[in-house]
Amino acid sequence: MLIFIIRAIPKALAASALFTAAFCAYKMLTENESSQPVSDMLMYMSVCFILPLIAFIMNEAIKYKSKFFHKYDDELIGGAFTGINHRSSVFEKGLDLFHSGDFRAALEVFTDLGRDDKKLSVEETAVNEFYRGRCYHILDACPNAVICYENAEKNGFYIPELPIFIARCHAQNGYTEKAKSLYESLIRDDYQYSNRIRCEIGDMYLKLNQGETALKWFEEAIERRESYASALGGAAIAQTMLHHLKEGESLYRQALLNNIEDSIGFTRYYKEVQAAVMLEHNSD
């Protein structure tokens, strides 16, 4: 509740100044007295502050819904940045920018917040580094992203997606064997997203234009029915990359029938690979 009050006070002060001025002007125009008693003025000012404050507190509470401290990712952030202080306010600004899609501006906020003079706690450092990593990753600055992710991990931050993010960054940075080793360590029954990993490895090899190796991983995933639609889609790309156009077309249609995620992006990717292969055939 305190967090809502703190965030509502500046808005309430601005509104109360306007309402007080308008109310006092109205009283002076409608009453014969040339001036108002101080007690009346204080009462007017109090009412003009308290009513907007209540309204803005309710508005903050509605925005945050069932979340207590943060508008977004409350469960992920945990006990970090929950104080009534400048650090928490700045972090919330960065969080708003991040979720509105302004990743460069969000990165600037999180980077400034992470400077030594801000004196973040270990938990706050971990959370802030994770969000810096996400910004860098989304902006395709993977060398910086992996540093931030690993800093977050060292400071005690963990979500099941984090090792996948780190592996993707290593792959993007050209450390294929390092990424593969990390991916393979996640193929275990106690890992929440183990059914995605074979497709992740297949995707890595597709980006390296190694269709045969990619196909091996996708076929294993299909056999195990792991991320089935994605596995079919990856196999379609790999078969096409290997100039097996008929097999690729069949798998492409199966992927669509199984409601592959982002079917528009997948179709665009498949058609681009198919066109490149057909162009090679025509030039031979």
Salt bridges, closest charged atoms under 4 A:
GLU31 OE2 - LYS27 NZ 2.53
GLU60 OE2 - LYS11 NZ 3.00
GLU60 OE2 - LYS63 NZ 3.21
ASP73 OD2 - HIS99 NE2 2.84
GLU92 OE1 - ARG7 NH2 3.68
GLU92 OE1 - HIS70 ND1 2.84
ASP96 OD1 - LYS71 NZ 3.32
ASP112 OD1 - ARG115 NE 3.26
ASP112 OD2 - LYS118 NZ 3.65
ASP117 OD1 - LYS118 NZ 3.75
GLU124 OE1 - ARG87 NE 3.17
GLU129 OE2 - ARG132 NH1 2.85
GLU150 OE2 - HIS170 NE2 3.57
GLU184 OE2 - LYS180 NZ 3.00
ASP190 OD1 - ARG188 NE 2.66
GLU200 OE2 - ARG168 NH2 2.53
GLU220 OE1 - ARG198 NE 3.21
GLU220 OE2 - LYS216 NZ 3.33
GLU226 OE2 - ARG198 NH1 3.08
GLU249 OE2 - ARG253 NH2 2.93
GLU280 OE1 - HIS243 NE2 3.36
